[in-house]
Amino acid sequence: MSLILASGSATRRAMLDQCGVAHAVVPAQVDERALEAGLGDAEPHAIALTLAEAKALEVCDRQPEALVLGGDSVVTVAGRRFDKPADRDEAAEHLAFFSGQTIELWSAAVLARDGKIVERVTDKAELAVRKLSNEFIAAYLDAEWPEVGFSVGVFRIEALGPLLFDSVQGDYFTILGMPLIGVLGALRRQGVLAT
């Protein structure tokens, strides 16, 4: 059975590649912000799951013969939900808000086949942001922009992101944007990977 990743995320592709999981890429065409707006005050893990499900099902409609993997991550800080920054100025605003607080990052992944969700995986990480000076934020964005603009937390844990934190609790892959260990288990249950 062929696996399709319903995401244009280079990081999610790389995680699957590094584990030898054969897949094709068909990015989902979902208006995430409109879907989020309809969810109101839903819990962050529920939002991440709903977005991942919508992506998987949208691609599943176009690729009915395949098993489709959809994913999403949601970041909240002090009860406020954050999206990817629209530009560098907004990235700086987000980092200033994160300063001295804890980022709660939920990553969700779902597998869909024949128009139905067959597996759901979620995981949470908590990243304690140290106090960040305006000078540090500017220098950080000089080095990391525009790449961190594709991250809801405005960081790449595999690059300079660790400089932002006092402590990190959670799975490395979840922080990268996909609860990979759980996904690999789901792929084994679905017969994509050997047991």
VOBA-1610 file (N, C-alpha, C; in pm, whole numbers, padded with zeros to 5 digits, always signed):
BEGIN
Met+00085-00118+00000Met+00000+00000+00000Met+00089+00124+00000Ser+00054+00221-00084Ser+00136+00342-00091Ser+00095+00440+00019Leu+00195+00510+00070Leu+00173+00611+00173Leu+00193+00748+00111Ile+00101+00839+00140Ile+00112+00977+00094Ile+00119+01068+00215Leu+00216+01156+00215Leu+00227+01260+00317Leu+00152+01383+00268Ala+00049+01423+00343Ala-00036+01536+00303Ala+00022+01667+00355Ser+00151+01689+00327Ser+00220+01805+00381Ser+00337+01842+00292Gly+00360+01971+00279Gly+00478+02019+00208Gly+00596+02041+00300Ser+00583+02000+00427Ser+00687+02024+00526Ser+00813+01942+00495Ala+00923+02012+00473Ala+01050+01942+00448Ala+01092+01863+00571Thr+01061+01912+00689Thr+01099+01843+00812Thr+01023+01711+00826Arg+00893+01712+00800Arg+00817+01587+00809Arg+00864+01487+00703Arg+00892+01536+00584Arg+00945+01447+00479Arg+01077+01385+00524Ala+01164+01468+00580Ala+01297+01420+00622Ala+01285+01314+00731Met+01191+01332+00824Met+01174+01232+00930Met+01137+01096+00871Leu+01044+01096+00776Leu+01005+00970+00712Leu+01121+00912+00632Asp+01191+00999+00558Asp+01305+00953+00478Asp+01412+00888+00566Gln+01442+00952+00678Gln+01548+00901+00765Gln+01514+00765+00825Cys+01385+00734+00833Cys+01343+00604+00884Cys+01318+00504+00771Gly+01345+00545+00648Gly+01328+00455+00534Gly+01183+00429+00499Val+01093+00521+00534Val+00951+00504+00504Val+00923+00561+00365Ala+00895+00474+00269Ala+00865+00518+00133Ala+00733+00594+00132His+00732+00708+00066His+00611+00789+00059His+00618+00886-00057Ala+00501+00930-00098Ala+00489+01039-00195Ala+00438+01161-00119Val+00454+01277-00177Val+00410+01402-00113Val+00301+01465-00197Val+00186+01488-00135Val+00074+01559-00198Val+00023+01658-00094Pro+00070+01784-00098Pro+00027+01880+00005Pro-00125+01900+00004Ala-00181+01904+00124Ala-00324+01927+00139Ala-00359+02070+00102Gln-00480+02087+00054Gln-00533+02219+00020Gln-00647+02251+00116Val-00607+02295+00235Val-00702+02321+00343Val-00679+02463+00394Asp-00788+02538+00413Asp-00778+02671+00472Asp-00771+02655+00624Glu-00649+02644+00675Glu-00629+02615+00817Glu-00688+02724+00906Arg-00668+02850+00870Arg-00716+02959+00955Arg-00869+02959+00964Ala-00936+02932+00853Ala-01082+02927+00855Ala-01131+02810+00942Leu-01063+02697+00929Leu-01100+02580+01010Leu-01077+02609+01158Glu-00964+02670+01191Glu-00934+02707+01330Glu-01040+02801+01385Ala-01078+02900+01304Ala-01177+02998+01349Ala-01308+02930+01388Gly-01343+02825+01316Gly-01465+02752+01346Gly-01457+02667+01471Leu-01336+02647+01522Leu-01317+02563+01641Leu-01326+02642+01771Gly-01329+02775+01759Gly-01346+02859+01878Gly-01241+02834+01984Asp-01287+02802+02106Asp-01198+02783+02220Asp-01163+02636+02245Ala-01161+02556+02140Ala-01126+02415+02156Ala-00986+02401+02215Glu-00961+02289+02281Glu-00830+02261+02340Glu-00725+02248+02229Pro-00599+02288+02258Pro-00495+02283+02155Pro-00476+02146+02091His-00481+02038+02170His-00462+01906+02110His-00576+01873+02015Ala-00697+01918+02047Ala-00813+01893+01960Ala-00800+01973+01830Ile-00746+02094+01839Ile-00725+02174+01719Ile-00622+02109+01629Ala-00511+02065+01688Ala-00406+01999+01609Ala-00461+01874+01540Leu-00538+01795+01614Leu-00597+01674+01556Leu-00695+01707+01445Thr-00780+01806+01467Thr-00879+01844+01366Thr-00810+01890+01238Leu-00705+01971+01251Leu-00633+02018+01132Leu-00564+01902+01061Ala-00502+01812+01137Ala-00436+01696+01077Ala-00538+01607+01005Glu-00654+01589+01066Glu-00759+01508+01004Glu-00808+01573+00874Ala-00831+01703+00878Ala-00879+01773+00758Ala-00781+01759+00643Lys-00652+01770+00673Lys-00550+01757+00570Lys-00548+01615+00512Ala-00551+01516+00601Ala-00548+01377+00554Ala-00670+01344+00470Leu-00787+01387+00515Leu-00910+01355+00442Leu-00918+01428+00309Glu-00868+01551+00304Glu-00872+01625+00178Glu-00787+01555+00072Val-00668+01510+00110Val-00583+01439+00014Val-00640+01301-00015Cys-00700+01237+00085Cys-00762+01106+00068Cys-00872+01112-00040Asp-00945+01222-00044Asp-01048+01239-00147Asp-00988+01237-00287Arg-00867+01292-00300Arg-00801+01298-00431Arg-00720+01173-00461Gln-00683+01099-00357Gln-00598+00979-00371Gln-00663+00862-00295Pro-00780+00817-00340Pro-00856+00720-00260Pro-00789+00584-00241Glu-00693+00553-00326Glu-00629+00421-00316Glu-00517+00417-00213Ala-00481+00532-00157Ala-00362+00542-00072Ala-00397+00555+00077Leu-00296+00527+00158Leu-00300+00560+00300Leu-00237+00699+00311Val-00310+00792+00372Val-00266+00932+00375Val-00232+00973+00518Leu-00115+01035+00534Leu-00068+01085+00663Leu-00082+01237+00665Gly-00164+01287+00757Gly-00178+01431+00776Gly-00121+01469+00911Gly-00067+01589+00920Gly-00009+01633+01046Gly-00027+01780+01070Asp-00019+01819+01196Asp-00023+01960+01230Asp+00033+01979+01370Ser+00078+02100+01397Ser+00127+02138+01530Ser+00059+02266+01573Val+00029+02274+01702Val-00034+02392+01760Val+00052+02437+01878Val+00078+02568+01882Val+00155+02628+01990Val+00066+02721+02070Thr+00072+02706+02203Thr+00006+02802+02291Thr+00107+02851+02394Val+00093+02977+02430Val+00175+03038+02534Val+00081+03123+02619Ala+00079+03098+02749Ala-00006+03172+02842Ala-00152+03173+02795Gly-00197+03059+02742Gly-00336+03047+02699Gly-00367+03105+02563Arg-00269+03165+02499Arg-00290+03226+02367Arg-00234+03134+02258Arg-00314+03110+02153Arg-00271+03025+02043Arg-00197+03108+01938Phe-00088+03053+01888Phe-00007+03123+01789Phe-00004+03047+01657Asp-00003+03123+01547Asp+00016+03067+01414Asp+00156+03104+01367Lys+00195+03055+01251Lys+00323+03094+01193Lys+00323+03245+01174Pro+00434+03311+01202Pro+00438+03457+01186Pro+00423+03496+01039Ala+00351+03605+01016Ala+00328+03652+00879Ala+00453+03714+00818Asp+00537+03772+00903Asp+00660+03836+00855Asp+00760+03845+00970Arg+00876+03902+00942Arg+00981+03908+01043Arg+00940+03992+01163Asp+00868+04102+01140Asp+00825+04185+01252Asp+00733+04108+01347Glu+00641+04031+01288Glu+00553+03951+01373Glu+00630+03841+01444Ala+00731+03784+01379Ala+00817+03684+01444Ala+00883+03744+01568Ala+00933+03866+01555Ala+00996+03933+01670Ala+00894+03957+01781Glu+00771+03995+01745Glu+00665+04014+01844Glu+00635+03883+01917His+00627+03774+01842His+00600+03644+01905His+00711+03608+02003Leu+00836+03623+01960Leu+00948+03589+02048Leu+00949+03675+02174Ala+00917+03803+02159Ala+00910+03891+02277Ala+00800+03845+02373Phe+00687+03800+02318Phe+00579+03748+02402Phe+00620+03618+02470Phe+00693+03532+02398Phe+00735+03404+02453Phe+00837+03420+02566Ser+00911+03530+02566Ser+01022+03551+02659Ser+00979+03526+02804Gly+01050+03434+02872Gly+01023+03405+03012Gly+00901+03319+03036Gln+00839+03267+02930Gln+00718+03185+02944Gln+00743+03045+02888Thr+00642+02960+02899Thr+00654+02823+02850Thr+00568+02803+02726Ile+00631+02754+02621Ile+00560+02716+02499Ile+00505+02575+02519Glu+00375+02559+02499Glu+00315+02426+02494Glu+00293+02394+02347Leu+00355+02287+02301Leu+00350+02250+02161Leu+00284+02113+02148Trp+00173+02109+02078Trp+00103+01984+02049Trp+00128+01947+01904Ser+00171+01824+01881Ser+00183+01773+01744Ser+00085+01659+01728Ala+00017+01659+01615Ala-00081+01554+01587Ala-00054+01496+01449Ala-00083+01368+01436Ala-00074+01301+01307Ala-00191+01204+01296Val-00246+01194+01176Val-00354+01098+01153Val-00328+01025+01023Leu-00378+00903+01017Leu-00376+00825+00893Leu-00520+00807+00848Ala-00543+00830+00718Ala-00676+00813+00660Ala-00668+00721+00539Arg-00774+00644+00522Arg-00784+00556+00406Arg-00932+00543+00371Asp-00963+00545+00243Asp-01102+00528+00196Asp-01197+00628+00263Gly-01147+00752+00282Gly-01232+00857+00339Gly-01256+00847+00488Lys-01181+00760+00557Lys-01200+00744+00701Lys-01067+00757+00773Ile-01072+00812+00894Ile-00953+00818+00979Ile-00934+00679+01040Val-00812+00624+01026Val-00786+00490+01079Val-00689+00492+01197Glu-00614+00600+01214Glu-00521+00612+01326Glu-00509+00759+01365Arg-00495+00784+01497Arg-00472+00918+01549Arg-00357+00911+01650Val-00264+01007+01640Val-00151+01013+01733Val-00132+01159+01774Thr-00122+01185+01904Thr-00088+01320+01950Thr+00020+01311+02057Asp+00095+01418+02069Asp+00196+01426+02174Asp+00220+01573+02207Lys+00266+01597+02329Lys+00287+01734+02377Lys+00430+01751+02425Ala+00485+01869+02397Ala+00616+01908+02450Ala+00599+02043+02518Glu+00684+02068+02619Glu+00684+02198+02687Glu+00825+02254+02682Leu+00837+02378+02634Leu+00967+02441+02615Leu+00969+02572+02693Ala+01052+02578+02797Ala+01061+02697+02881Ala+01155+02797+02815Val+01100+02909+02771Val+01178+03011+02702Val+01247+03098+02807Arg+01376+03119+02790Arg+01449+03205+02882Arg+01413+03351+02852Lys+01455+03441+02939Lys+01433+03583+02914Lys+01516+03624+02792Leu+01449+03681+02692Leu+01515+03718+02567Leu+01523+03870+02555Ser+01643+03921+02532Ser+01658+04065+02510Ser+01619+04099+02367Asn+01585+04225+02345Asn+01554+04269+02208Asn+01674+04251+02117Glu+01795+04270+02173Glu+01917+04253+02094Glu+01934+04107+02052Phe+01906+04016+02145Phe+01917+03874+02111Phe+01815+03838+02003Ile+01692+03884+02020Ile+01587+03852+01922Ile+01627+03900+01783Ala+01679+04021+01774Ala+01721+04075+01644Ala+01834+03990+01584Ala+01934+03956+01664Ala+02046+03876+01614Ala+02000+03736+01575Tyr+01911+03679+01655Tyr+01857+03546+01626Tyr+01785+03545+01492Leu+01700+03646+01470Leu+01626+03653+01344Leu+01718+03686+01227Asp+01825+03762+01250Asp+01924+03784+01145Asp+01979+03650+01096Ala+02002+03559+01189Ala+02062+03429+01156Ala+01959+03328+01105Glu+01836+03333+01156Glu+01740+03226+01131Glu+01625+03261+01036Trp+01607+03388+01006Trp+01498+03426+00916Trp+01544+03407+00772Pro+01463+03353+00680Pro+01319+03328+00691Pro+01281+03187+00735Glu+01379+03100+00757Glu+01348+02960+00786Glu+01253+02943+00905Val+01274+03021+01012Val+01187+03004+01130Val+01046+03060+01105Gly+01027+03128+00996Gly+00894+03176+00961Gly+00797+03065+00926Phe+00850+02946+00902Phe+00765+02830+00871Phe+00728+02750+00996Ser+00770+02799+01113Ser+00746+02730+01239Ser+00653+02812+01327Val+00551+02745+01384Val+00459+02817+01471Val+00528+02869+01597Gly+00636+02805+01638Gly+00708+02851+01757Gly+00824+02944+01726Val+00844+02977+01598Val+00952+03065+01552Val+01089+03009+01592Phe+01104+02878+01581Phe+01235+02818+01609Phe+01250+02688+01531Arg+01374+02652+01509Arg+01410+02520+01455Arg+01497+02453+01561Ile+01444+02349+01623Ile+01517+02281+01731Ile+01646+02220+01677Glu+01650+02191+01547Glu+01768+02130+01486Glu+01871+02234+01441Ala+01841+02361+01465Ala+01934+02469+01426Ala+01966+02552+01552Leu+01937+02682+01550Leu+01970+02768+01664Leu+01859+02775+01770Gly+01751+02703+01748Gly+01639+02705+01842Gly+01675+02679+01987Pro+01766+02584+02017Pro+01798+02559+02158Pro+01847+02682+02234Leu+01897+02783+02164Leu+01943+02906+02230Leu+01830+02982+02298Leu+01705+02950+02262Leu+01590+03020+02318Leu+01549+02967+02456Phe+01595+02847+02492Phe+01530+02776+02602Phe+01617+02758+02725Asp+01549+02758+02842Asp+01611+02717+02968Asp+01596+02566+02987Ser+01483+02512+02943Ser+01461+02368+02954Ser+01359+02324+02851Val+01367+02194+02817Val+01276+02135+02719Val+01230+02001+02774Gln+01099+01981+02775Gln+01043+01851+02815Gln+00958+01800+02700Gly+00994+01683+02652Gly+00915+01626+02543Gly+01003+01560+02440Asp+00937+01489+02351Asp+01004+01411+02248Asp+01060+01502+02138Tyr+01182+01475+02098Tyr+01250+01555+01995Tyr+01169+01560+01865Phe+01115+01445+01823Phe+01040+01441+01697Phe+00910+01520+01706Thr+00846+01514+01822Thr+00725+01594+01843Thr+00758+01742+01827Ile+00871+01783+01883Ile+00913+01923+01872Ile+00942+01959+01727Leu+00997+01865+01651Leu+01021+01889+01509Leu+00891+01906+01430Gly+00781+01850+01480Gly+00653+01870+01412Gly+00574+01746+01381Met+00619+01629+01430Met+00541+01507+01410Met+00575+01407+01519Pro+00474+01349+01584Pro+00501+01248+01687Pro+00545+01116+01620Leu+00669+01115+01574Leu+00719+01011+01484Leu+00710+00870+01543Ile+00745+00852+01668Ile+00743+00717+01725Ile+00602+00659+01719Gly+00504+00739+01756Gly+00365+00695+01747Gly+00321+00671+01604Val+00368+00755+01512Val+00335+00738+01369Val+00392+00607+01317Leu+00517+00577+01354Leu+00578+00451+01309Leu+00499+00331+01360Gly+00453+00338+01485Gly+00369+00231+01538Gly+00239+00217+01460Ala+00178+00330+01426Ala+00054+00328+01348Ala+00079+00269+01209Leu+00193+00304+01147Leu+00225+00250+01016Leu+00248+00099+01022Arg+00305+00051+01132Arg+00319-00094+01149Arg+00181-00161+01160Arg+00091-00100+01239Arg-00043-00158+01254Arg-00118-00160+01121Gln-00090-00062+01034Gln-00158-00053+00906Gln-00089-00134+00796Gly+00018-00205+00832Gly+00085-00292+00737Gly+00181-00223+00643Val+00214-00096+00669Val+00308-00023+00584Val+00452-00060+00619Leu+00477-00082+00747Leu+00610-00119+00795Leu+00606-00259+00853Ala+00718-00329+00846Ala+00726-00463+00903Ala+00715-00455+01055Thr+00657-00558+01113Thr+00643-00562+01259Thr+00766-00626+01323
//
